[in-house]
Amino acid sequence: MRELISSISMVIGGLFNLFGCIGLVRLPDVYNRLQASTKCVTLGTCFILIGVIISGPISASLKSFLCIIFILITAPTSAHALSRASIKAGISLWEKSVVNKMEEEKK
């Protein structure tokens, strides 16, 4: 039963990673790409590591848990830093974007 739950978790994680990679290629600008890569790939990697926690030995489970914590802390932080650097570098939003909070804050 543990193997089945672990396999399902890993497949779900793989699908999230796949969708994040597709979003990274298909979305129109840097900011949308960061959104796809941060949300989908973080969640997908965590699901894969949860599958390892369920089916792996204790040492692998502990390392996987620590990796989950590290990913949950660093991925959103790095995406935020990249988006702020993109704004400061003058990279514009996609022309069909509706809201620009950074521009609103400047006014």
Wavefront OBJ file of the C-alpha trace (Angstrom):
o trace
v 0.000 0.000 0.000
v 2.887 2.365 0.814
v 4.423 1.725 -2.582
v 1.161 2.598 -4.328
v 0.750 5.870 -2.425
v 4.396 6.682 -3.035
v 4.076 5.978 -6.752
v 0.929 8.107 -7.031
v 2.660 10.962 -5.223
v 5.658 10.746 -7.535
v 3.471 10.667 -10.656
v 1.562 13.732 -9.442
v 4.875 15.449 -8.769
v 6.141 14.554 -12.201
v 2.988 15.973 -13.791
v 3.354 19.241 -11.865
v 6.984 19.466 -12.982
v 5.927 18.786 -16.575
v 3.256 21.505 -16.441
v 5.747 23.926 -14.916
v 8.233 23.229 -17.709
v 5.548 23.656 -20.353
v 4.566 26.970 -18.740
v 8.201 28.018 -18.709
v 8.396 27.510 -22.468
v 4.939 28.725 -23.513
v 4.174 31.746 -21.331
v 4.821 35.170 -22.837
v 7.047 37.082 -20.415
v 9.538 36.717 -17.594
v 7.004 37.332 -14.852
v 4.522 34.707 -16.047
v 7.348 32.233 -16.532
v 8.537 32.822 -12.982
v 4.997 32.187 -11.760
v 4.808 28.847 -13.576
v 8.232 27.680 -12.551
v 7.874 28.697 -8.919
v 4.414 27.317 -8.247
v 4.354 24.162 -10.345
v 7.930 23.010 -10.043
v 8.074 23.667 -6.292
v 4.882 21.715 -5.721
v 5.970 18.948 -8.101
v 9.349 18.533 -6.451
v 7.719 18.440 -3.016
v 5.315 15.715 -4.177
v 8.212 13.654 -5.504
v 10.080 14.060 -2.227
v 6.944 13.113 -0.289
v 6.884 9.910 -2.334
v 10.471 9.265 -1.261
v 9.530 9.937 2.372
v 6.697 7.409 2.182
v 8.628 4.591 0.565
v 12.277 5.243 1.401
v 14.449 4.334 4.351
v 14.681 6.630 7.382
v 17.885 8.357 6.247
v 16.419 9.164 2.813
v 13.175 10.304 4.426
v 14.991 12.730 6.703
v 17.017 14.146 3.816
v 13.888 14.454 1.695
v 12.070 16.294 4.464
v 14.961 18.731 4.845
v 14.993 19.247 1.062
v 11.259 20.033 1.109
v 11.793 22.682 3.773
v 14.733 24.136 1.854
v 12.784 24.251 -1.430
v 9.725 25.825 0.190
v 11.908 28.588 1.617
v 14.243 29.263 -1.287
v 12.051 28.909 -4.398
v 9.592 31.741 -3.647
v 12.403 33.927 -2.336
v 14.503 33.490 -5.460
v 11.501 34.066 -7.754
v 10.732 37.282 -5.885
v 14.340 38.438 -6.208
v 14.388 37.622 -9.923
v 11.138 39.468 -10.574
v 12.321 42.571 -8.699
v 15.614 42.496 -10.595
v 13.696 42.185 -13.869
v 11.579 45.198 -12.990
v 14.624 47.241 -12.017
v 16.362 46.205 -15.256
v 13.423 47.640 -17.189
v 11.947 44.429 -18.569
v 8.356 45.286 -19.366
v 5.292 43.207 -18.713
v 3.426 41.449 -21.474
v 1.274 43.957 -23.387
v -1.947 42.164 -22.359
v -1.119 42.233 -18.649
v -3.884 43.823 -16.621
v -2.248 44.839 -13.334
v 1.182 46.250 -12.554
v 1.472 46.702 -8.789
v 5.034 47.960 -8.974
v 4.001 50.808 -11.256
v 1.110 51.634 -8.903
v 3.515 51.780 -5.935
v 5.798 54.229 -7.759
v 2.938 56.740 -8.144
l 1 2 3 4 5 6 7 8 9 10 11 12 13 14 15 16 17 18 19 20 21 22 23 24 25 26 27 28 29 30 31 32 33 34 35 36 37 38 39 40 41 42 43 44 45 46 47 48 49 50 51 52 53 54 55 56 57 58 59 60 61 62 63 64 65 66 67 68 69 70 71 72 73 74 75 76 77 78 79 80 81 82 83 84 85 86 87 88 89 90 91 92 93 94 95 96 97 98 99 100 101 102 103 104 105 106 107
